[in-house]
Amino acid sequence: MASKEEIIAKAKASITDFDEDIAAEAANEALAAGIDPVEIIEHGYTAGMQYVGEQFEQGTLFLPHVLAAAEAMKAGIDVLTPEMERRKSKTAKLGTVVIGTIEGDIHSIGKDIVASMLNIAGFDVVDLGRDVPIKTFVEKAKELKPDIIASSALMTTTMVNQIQIEEQLKEAGIRDKIKTMVGGAPVTQDWADKIGADIYGESATDAVSKVKAALKH
């Protein structure tokens, strides 16, 4: 039987090789070996996805590659989902997070990973998808009264829209009832501080730990 390190390496390779079958196979092996699904997602699939994302940024891989890698990751996570749901049902609900990629931005990989990790961690996640209008974030905030509104921006041109979320939540009179989180490649802690966001998530793992810390009552 393969070791934990070998299974995690296989999961990572399945993403960089865009191989859905191997991704699912690695997930099954992980479950059989009793590996925590979070670990294989984080160190296997997510690590592979981050590598693909970096290559895409550098222009050595293209959008079809990124989409193929995302499909492979989905194949792996689909296998792990029942086990994650089983574990999740045993943990107390930690809170509700509404998340989306901001208007004008069609990138969703980072946001998808953060949404998955928050879900695994025990949060109810409402994923609005990508290219989400500011007013949708605000409407969902009013309707669902979540603990956190999270927006991802992958371009400097769309990251300015994160200011609008802050402004429109204030106009709606609900900014003080909700925490906001921002993330995405060009986003920094300085930017979060500048616009008044409560949390900056540098990576999926960072986002989960900061959300947990922010909601400790």
N, C-alpha and C positions, 0 to 999 in steps of 0.2 A: 504493500500500500504506500502511496506517495506521502511524503512528509508535508506538514503544514506549509513550510516555505515553498515547496515544489508546487503545491496546489495554488498558492497565492501567486506565484510566478506564472503559472499556467493561465490564471485568470487575467493577469496583466497582459500577457502575450496575446490572448484571444482578442483583446481590444485593439492592440497595435497591429494585429494581423487581420482585423475586421472579420473574425470568424465566430459566427453565432453558435454553431454546433459545439465548438471547443469551449465557448463561454458557458453554455448550459452544462456541458460535461464537468467543467471545473466546479460549478456551483453544486452539482450533485455529489461530486467527490468531497467537497467541503462539508456538506450536510452529513455524509456518511462518516466523515472523520470527526464530526462534532465540533467543527470550527465555527466560531461565532460569525453569523452572516455579516455583521457590521464590519468585522475585520477583513473579510475577503472583499467586501465592497470598497472599503477605504483603501486598503493596501494593494488590492488587485485591480478591480475595474476602474475605480476613480483615478488611481495612479496612472493606469493606461490611458484613460481619457484626458488627463492633464498633459501627458506626453503628446498625444494627438493634437490637443489644443495648441500647444507650443509650436509644433511643426506647422500647423495651419497659419499661426501668426507670422511665422518666418517665411511662409510661402513655399515650403517643401511638400506640404499636403494641401489638398483642396476640399471644397465643401462636400463633394460626394464621399470623400474619405471620412470626413467628420461624421456625416450621417450614417455611414456604414459602421463606424466605431460605436456610435450611439445605439444602433440596432443590436449590435453584439452585447453591449452593456445591458440593454433591456432584456435580451434573452437570458442572460445570467441572473438578473434581478427577479425575473418572472419565476425562475426555479426557486429562488430563496424566499419569495414573498410569503408563502403559506407558513413557513417556519417563523418569519419575522412577525407576522400577524399573531401567531400563537404566543410568541414571547410578549408582544405588545399588549395582548389582552390581560396579561398578568401584571402589567405595570400600570400605575395610576396615570390618568390623563394629565399631561403637564401644562396644557394650554393650547390656544388656537393661533395659527400663523397663516396669514394671507400673503401669498408670494406671487410675483410675476416679473417678467422682463418688461422694461419700460417702453412706452410708446416710441415708435420709430426704430426699434431695435428687434431684429428677428432672431438673435442668438439666444439659445435656450439651454445649452449644455450645462453650464455652471449652475444655473438656476435649478435645472432638473436634479442635479446631484445634491444640492442643498436641500431641496424639497424631499428627496428620498431619505437623506440622512436625518432630517427633522422628524419625518414620519417614523423611521426606525426607532428614534430616540423616545418616541411616545407622545409626540405632538399631533394634534389634528391639523392637517395641512390642506389649505384650499389653494390650489394652483390655478392661477388665472391665465397661464400660458405666456405667450410672447407678444410683443407689440401691443401692450395693454394701455389703453387711454387712462390718463390721470383720473378722470372722473369715475372710471370703473373701480380704481383702488379706493376712492373716497366712498362710493356707493356701497361697496362691500364692507368697508369699515363701519358704516352706519348700520347696515343690515345684519352683519354677523357679530358685531362688537368683539372682534378678535383681540388677543393680547398684543399681537405684533403685526405690523404691515411691513413687508419686506420687498424691496425693489432691486432688480439687477440691471446694470447698464454696462454694455460691453464696448461702447464707443464714447469718446469725449463729447461728441455732438448730442448724444442722448442723455448723458449723465446730468446735464443741466435740468432736465425734466424732473429730476429727483427733488429739486427745490420746490417745484409746483406741488408735489405731494405734501410737503411740509406746510406750504401756504394754504392749500385747499382744505387740509384737515383742520387748520386753525379757523379758516372761514366757516367751516361746518360746525365749529364749536366742540370738536371731539379730540383735538390734538392732545390734550392733557389726559385723556382716558386711554391712550394707546401708545405703545412704544414703536418707533420706526427703526428699520434696519436697512442699510444700503450695502451693496457689494458689486463686484464686477471688475474686470481687468484694470480699467483706468481709475477706479475708485480707491481712495486712500482714507486713512484715519483723519487726516487734515480736512479732507473734503466733507466727511461726515460731521466733523466739529463745526466747519464753516456754515453748513446748511442747517445744523441743529438736529441731525439724526441721532437717535439714542445709541445705536449699535452699528459698528462697522465689522462685517464678516470678511476676513481676508481669504479664508478657504472654507470648504464645507465643514470641516472639523471645528474650525475656529468659530464659525457661525453657530453651530449647535451648542458649544460650550458657553458662548456669550449669551445666547437666548436663554439657556438654562439659568445662568447666573442672574440675568435681568429679571426673571420671573420668580426668583426665590422670595417668597413673602416673609 
